[in-house]
Amino acid sequence: MPPVKKHVQKSLERTGKEYREIHEWIDDPPTKNERHDITKIPDNFQMFKEKYGEEGAREYVQHLSDDLKGKFGHVIEDFEQDMASALAYFGSK
């Protein structure tokens, strides 16, 4: 998962704003796992929307998306390579 600094940079590139408070809130060490709980997205989205507007709420969701890609992106890439290799091996591709 990217560090807060990287999330802030991505927010700046997307929106022109850091949204540092959002990224620090999500990645706060004592509550980090709880705050990455995807079942809480609707409630947290609304909280951030009220505080930072629609754009800030979207940055909250984008943070979670970036973390998912960071955690599982390599798994998907490895799977795709393994599947292509298996298909080639069995003459299916």
C-alpha positions as CSV (number, residue, x, y, z in Angstrom):
1,M,0.0,0.0,0.0
2,P,1.3,3.4,-0.8
3,P,2.5,5.7,2.0
4,V,0.5,8.8,2.9
5,K,3.0,10.9,0.9
6,K,2.2,9.0,-2.3
7,H,-1.5,9.3,-1.7
8,V,-1.2,13.0,-1.2
9,Q,0.8,13.4,-4.4
10,K,-1.8,11.4,-6.4
11,S,-4.6,13.6,-5.0
12,L,-2.6,16.7,-6.0
13,E,-2.2,15.4,-9.5
14,R,-5.9,14.5,-9.8
15,T,-7.5,17.4,-8.0
16,G,-5.0,20.1,-7.3
17,K,-5.6,19.5,-3.6
18,E,-3.7,17.3,-1.1
19,Y,-6.5,15.9,1.0
20,R,-3.8,15.1,3.5
21,E,-6.3,14.9,6.4
22,I,-8.2,12.2,4.6
23,H,-5.2,10.1,3.8
24,E,-3.8,10.5,7.3
25,W,-7.2,9.5,8.8
26,I,-7.3,6.3,6.7
27,D,-3.7,5.3,7.4
28,D,-3.7,6.2,11.2
29,P,-1.8,3.2,12.6
30,P,-4.1,2.3,15.5
31,T,-7.2,2.2,13.3
32,K,-5.7,1.5,9.9
33,N,-7.3,-1.9,9.4
34,E,-10.7,-0.7,10.5
35,R,-10.6,2.3,8.3
36,H,-9.8,0.2,5.2
37,D,-12.9,-1.9,5.9
38,I,-14.9,-1.8,2.6
39,T,-18.2,-2.5,4.3
40,K,-17.9,1.0,5.9
41,I,-17.4,2.9,2.6
42,P,-21.0,4.2,2.5
43,D,-20.8,5.8,6.0
44,N,-17.3,7.1,5.6
45,F,-18.0,8.4,2.1
46,Q,-20.9,10.4,3.5
47,M,-18.7,11.7,6.4
48,F,-16.1,12.9,4.0
49,K,-18.6,14.3,1.6
50,E,-20.1,16.4,4.4
51,K,-16.6,17.6,5.5
52,Y,-14.8,18.0,2.1
53,G,-17.4,17.8,-0.6
54,E,-18.0,15.2,-3.3
55,E,-14.4,15.5,-4.5
56,G,-12.9,14.8,-1.1
57,A,-15.2,11.8,-0.7
58,R,-14.1,10.4,-4.0
59,E,-10.4,10.8,-2.9
60,Y,-11.3,8.6,0.1
61,V,-12.6,5.9,-2.2
62,Q,-9.6,6.4,-4.6
63,H,-7.2,5.9,-1.6
64,L,-8.9,2.5,-0.9
65,S,-8.7,1.6,-4.6
66,D,-5.0,2.5,-4.8
67,D,-4.3,0.4,-1.7
68,L,-6.2,-2.6,-3.2
69,K,-4.2,-2.3,-6.4
70,G,-1.0,-2.1,-4.3
71,K,-1.9,-5.2,-2.3
72,F,-3.3,-7.4,-5.0
73,G,-2.0,-6.0,-8.3
74,H,0.9,-8.4,-8.3
75,V,-1.4,-11.3,-7.7
76,I,-3.4,-10.5,-10.7
77,E,-0.3,-10.0,-12.9
78,D,1.2,-13.3,-11.7
79,F,-2.1,-15.1,-12.4
80,E,-2.4,-13.7,-15.9
81,Q,1.2,-14.7,-16.7
82,D,0.6,-18.2,-15.2
83,M,-2.6,-18.6,-17.1
84,A,-1.1,-17.6,-20.4
85,S,1.8,-20.0,-19.8
86,A,-0.6,-22.8,-19.0
87,L,-2.7,-22.1,-22.1
88,A,0.4,-22.1,-24.3
89,Y,1.6,-25.4,-22.6
90,F,-1.7,-27.1,-23.4
91,G,-1.9,-25.7,-26.9
92,S,-5.0,-23.6,-26.2
93,K,-3.4,-20.3,-27.1
